[in-house]
Amino acid sequence: MDEAEAEKASTPHGAWLRDWAERLGDTGAEEIGQANVGMFRQRRVLGTLRPARVAQVREIVASAPPGVALYPVSTGYNWGLGSREPVADGAVVLGLDRLRRVRRLDLDIAVAVIEPGVTQGALAELLAATPYMVNVTASSPHTSIIGNALERGVGLRRQRCEDVAGLEVVLADGRLVRLGNWPDERGRMVPYRHELGPGLMPLFAQSNFGVVTAAVIRLLPRPQALTVIRLTFDASRLARAVDELRRYYGQRLISGVLKIYQPVGDECWAFCCVDGDAELVACARELLMRRAGRSGLFDDIREHAGDDELHEQLQCCLGGDPRLNERVMERWFGAGAPGVDGNPDQGFLFFLPLLPFQGAAVAEARALVREIAAETGTTWTPTVNAISPDVIDLVVSCRFPKGAAAPAHQALDLLYSRFAAAGWRPYRLDVEHMAASGPPDLLKRLKDVFDPLGVIAPARYEPREGPVVDNAARGVCSP
Ligand SMILES: Cc1cc2nc3c(=O)[nH]c(=O)nc-3n(C[C@H](O)[C@H](O)[C@H](O)COP(=O)(O)OP(=O)(O)OC[C@H]3O[C@@H](n4cnc5c(N)ncnc54)[C@H](O)[C@@H]3O)c2cc1C
C-alpha cells in the first residue's frame, strides 16, 4: 500500500473519499496514478472524483472535510503546462468531464450554454451546418472550452476569454452563483461580456476562487468565404516581415489570429486569414497578395494548394472545425487525446510570454529562445500568435524525449527568468511556475472572501514569494 492508499484507508478524508467514490459509481472515481506529458513532478493526489451533475459538485465541495483540497479540471488536457496535475500536493482532483450537457444552443442570439465537459469538437459538430461557429484552438477536438477559457487560452479567432458572456460557479461553501449575462426563462439575453458594476467574472479566470459548472459562450458568424494565405520568408527578415504584417493586420486585411511559425530552420511561414463576404474576400485576397509581393520580403505567397497539412489544419480551425488537430496529437505523441499524457516517448512543454506586436521584439525573443536552446541542448520553437493589432502571444514549445526531461526543464526555468529580465512575462503559467502577479495582500483577502478554508485549488495563481513574477519590476507599489 503506498502513502496515498494508506491515507485513504485510515483518515477521515479517506472515508469521505471512499464514500463519494461509492456514490459516484465505477466511472465516477479513478485510481490514483497519473502521468503528464510535460514531465512535471507528479503531485501526491488523494484521488479523483468525477461527478456527473452540478448538484453532486455542490455537495462534494460543501462536504469536503477540513484540510481536503479539491482541484477542478474540465477535460484535464492542459498539455505542456501540467495537464491535470494540481499545483500543490495532497489534493483530490475534481474531474468535470462528465458534466457534458449543452444546456442551450440559441442560433438567433448566437450563444451556447455549456458545461465543462463539453469539448470543442462536440460543440463544433453541433454547429456544423449552421450560420454560426465556435472559436476553436489548435489543440485536440477532445479538449474543453471552459477549462481553456478559464486559462485565457487562445483560439484561432481570438483569446477564449472573449467568448465568455456568463459563468455559473460553485463557491467553496457549495453555493451556486450565476455571473455575467444569462438567458432568462424565455431565453432572452444579450451576449455582452461585462457585468453592471464591478466585473466578477474575470475573478474566476486564472484563480482558485470557485468551481465553474457552466458558461455562456458567444458564437461567431460563419464567414461566407474564407481563405488562408501563406507567406514564406527567411528568418533574417523576421523583424521587417512582422512589422509589415502588423500593417496588414491593423488595416484589417487579415482577420482572426495571425500565426507566424518559426521552425528550427531559417524558413518562416505566416498564415493570414482573409474572410467575410465573398466579394470582400476576393478583393482583400488580391490586395494582400499584391502588397506582400511588392514588399519584397516574402519568397513564396500562396493560398492553400492541398499539399501542406498545417495550412489545411489552420484553414479548418479558422472555419470552426478542430477535427484535423487530432492528426497532430497522433503524429507527435503516437496517440489521440486520452493517450497523450501516458505516451512512453514524447514529452512536451509550453512557455507563453506576451510581446508587443513589434518586429524587433519578435526577433529578440527568437534570439533568446535560440540562445537558451543551444545552452541546454534542447529544441524550442517560437510561434507568433497575434491576438490583437498590438499584442502577440508567443507560443514557445518544446518536444523532448521523456527520458531526457531534465535539460528541457532547465531550459524552461531559463525562459522564465531571461524573458522576465527582457521585460516580457507570460500570460499563462505551468504548475511549477505558478504565481499570480497582483498585490499579494489584496489577492489573499479575495481568497479569504471566496474560500476562507482553502478548499479550492491551493497555490493555483496565488501570490508567491520569489523572483518569477516581480511586482517591483512592474512598477507595482507596496501600500
Ligand atoms: C499540439 C497542441 C496544440 C495546442 N494548441 C493550443 C491552442 O491553440 N490554444 C490553447 O490555448 N492551448 C493549446 N494547447 C494547450 C492545451 O491542450 C489546451 O489549452 C487545452 O484546451 C487545455 O486543456 P483542457 O481544455 O482540458 O483544460 P483543463 O486542463 O481542464 O483546464 C485547465 C485548467 O483550468 C482550471 N479549470 C479547468 N476547469 C475548471 C473549472 N470548471 N472550474 C475551475 N477551474 C477550472 C484548472 O486549474 C485546470 O488545470 C495545445 C496543446 C498541444 C499539445
The ligand as an SDF file (V2000), in Angstrom:
LIG
                    3D

 53 58  0  0  0  0  0  0  0  0999 V2000
   -0.3750   20.3350  -30.1670 C   0  0  0  0  0  0  0  0  0  0  0  0
   -1.0410   21.2160  -29.1410 C   0  0  0  0  0  0  0  0  0  0  0  0
   -1.7120   22.3560  -29.5680 C   0  0  0  0  0  0  0  0  0  0  0  0
   -2.3150   23.2020  -28.6290 C   0  0  0  0  0  0  0  0  0  0  0  0
   -2.9470   24.3200  -29.0800 N   0  0  0  0  0  0  0  0  0  0  0  0
   -3.4890   25.1920  -28.1960 C   0  0  0  0  0  0  0  0  0  0  0  0
   -4.0990   26.3980  -28.6590 C   0  0  0  0  0  0  0  0  0  0  0  0
   -4.2030   26.6630  -29.8630 O   0  0  0  0  0  0  0  0  0  0  0  0
   -4.5850   27.2610  -27.7420 N   0  0  0  0  0  0  0  0  0  0  0  0
   -4.5290   26.9880  -26.4040 C   0  0  0  0  0  0  0  0  0  0  0  0
   -4.9980   27.8160  -25.6010 O   0  0  0  0  0  0  0  0  0  0  0  0
   -3.9530   25.8500  -25.9470 N   0  0  0  0  0  0  0  0  0  0  0  0
   -3.4370   24.9390  -26.7880 C   0  0  0  0  0  0  0  0  0  0  0  0
   -2.8650   23.7760  -26.3290 N   0  0  0  0  0  0  0  0  0  0  0  0
   -2.8030   23.5170  -24.8750 C   0  0  0  0  0  0  0  0  0  0  0  0
   -3.9740   22.6880  -24.2800 C   0  0  0  0  0  0  0  0  0  0  0  0
   -4.0780   21.4320  -24.8830 O   0  0  0  0  0  0  0  0  0  0  0  0
   -5.3230   23.4260  -24.3720 C   0  0  0  0  0  0  0  0  0  0  0  0
   -5.2160   24.6940  -23.7850 O   0  0  0  0  0  0  0  0  0  0  0  0
   -6.4710   22.6720  -23.7000 C   0  0  0  0  0  0  0  0  0  0  0  0
   -7.7030   23.2530  -24.0640 O   0  0  0  0  0  0  0  0  0  0  0  0
   -6.3850   22.6770  -22.1670 C   0  0  0  0  0  0  0  0  0  0  0  0
   -6.9870   21.5320  -21.6690 O   0  0  0  0  0  0  0  0  0  0  0  0
   -8.4980   21.4690  -21.1680 P   0  0  0  0  0  0  0  0  0  0  0  0
   -9.3610   22.1750  -22.1300 O   0  0  0  0  0  0  0  0  0  0  0  0
   -8.7620   20.0480  -20.8960 O   0  0  0  0  0  0  0  0  0  0  0  0
   -8.4790   22.3480  -19.8260 O   0  0  0  0  0  0  0  0  0  0  0  0
   -8.2870   21.7960  -18.3400 P   0  0  0  0  0  0  0  0  0  0  0  0
   -6.9940   21.0830  -18.2550 O   0  0  0  0  0  0  0  0  0  0  0  0
   -9.4800   21.0520  -17.9090 O   0  0  0  0  0  0  0  0  0  0  0  0
   -8.2640   23.1770  -17.5630 O   0  0  0  0  0  0  0  0  0  0  0  0
   -7.1340   23.9830  -17.4550 C   0  0  0  0  0  0  0  0  0  0  0  0
   -7.0230   24.4980  -16.0130 C   0  0  0  0  0  0  0  0  0  0  0  0
   -8.1170   25.3780  -15.7490 O   0  0  0  0  0  0  0  0  0  0  0  0
   -8.6450   25.1440  -14.4370 C   0  0  0  0  0  0  0  0  0  0  0  0
  -10.0340   24.6970  -14.5860 N   0  0  0  0  0  0  0  0  0  0  0  0
  -10.4870   23.9050  -15.5690 C   0  0  0  0  0  0  0  0  0  0  0  0
  -11.7900   23.7140  -15.4590 N   0  0  0  0  0  0  0  0  0  0  0  0
  -12.1970   24.3880  -14.3780 C   0  0  0  0  0  0  0  0  0  0  0  0
  -13.4680   24.5810  -13.7800 C   0  0  0  0  0  0  0  0  0  0  0  0
  -14.5570   24.0420  -14.3080 N   0  0  0  0  0  0  0  0  0  0  0  0
  -13.5490   25.3570  -12.6590 N   0  0  0  0  0  0  0  0  0  0  0  0
  -12.4360   25.9240  -12.1460 C   0  0  0  0  0  0  0  0  0  0  0  0
  -11.2050   25.7690  -12.6910 N   0  0  0  0  0  0  0  0  0  0  0  0
  -11.0770   25.0180  -13.8050 C   0  0  0  0  0  0  0  0  0  0  0  0
   -7.7730   24.0720  -13.7920 C   0  0  0  0  0  0  0  0  0  0  0  0
   -6.8210   24.6690  -12.9520 O   0  0  0  0  0  0  0  0  0  0  0  0
   -7.1220   23.3940  -14.9750 C   0  0  0  0  0  0  0  0  0  0  0  0
   -5.8560   22.8830  -14.6490 O   0  0  0  0  0  0  0  0  0  0  0  0
   -2.2480   22.8940  -27.2380 C   0  0  0  0  0  0  0  0  0  0  0  0
   -1.5770   21.7310  -26.8250 C   0  0  0  0  0  0  0  0  0  0  0  0
   -0.9670   20.9060  -27.7720 C   0  0  0  0  0  0  0  0  0  0  0  0
   -0.2370   19.6900  -27.3010 C   0  0  0  0  0  0  0  0  0  0  0  0
  1  2  1  0
  2  3  1  0
  2 52  2  0
  3  4  2  0
  4  5  1  0
  4 50  1  0
  5  6  2  0
  6  7  1  0
  6 13  1  0
  7  8  2  0
  7  9  1  0
  9 10  1  0
 10 11  2  0
 10 12  1  0
 12 13  2  0
 13 14  1  0
 14 15  1  0
 14 50  1  0
 15 16  1  0
 16 17  1  0
 16 18  1  0
 18 19  1  0
 18 20  1  0
 20 21  1  0
 20 22  1  0
 22 23  1  0
 23 24  1  0
 24 25  2  0
 24 26  1  0
 24 27  1  0
 27 28  1  0
 28 29  2  0
 28 30  1  0
 28 31  1  0
 31 32  1  0
 32 33  1  0
 33 34  1  0
 33 48  1  0
 34 35  1  0
 35 36  1  0
 35 46  1  0
 36 37  1  0
 36 45  1  0
 37 38  2  0
 38 39  1  0
 39 40  1  0
 39 45  2  0
 40 41  1  0
 40 42  2  0
 42 43  1  0
 43 44  2  0
 44 45  1  0
 46 47  1  0
 46 48  1  0
 48 49  1  0
 50 51  2  0
 51 52  1  0
 52 53  1  0
M  END
$$$$
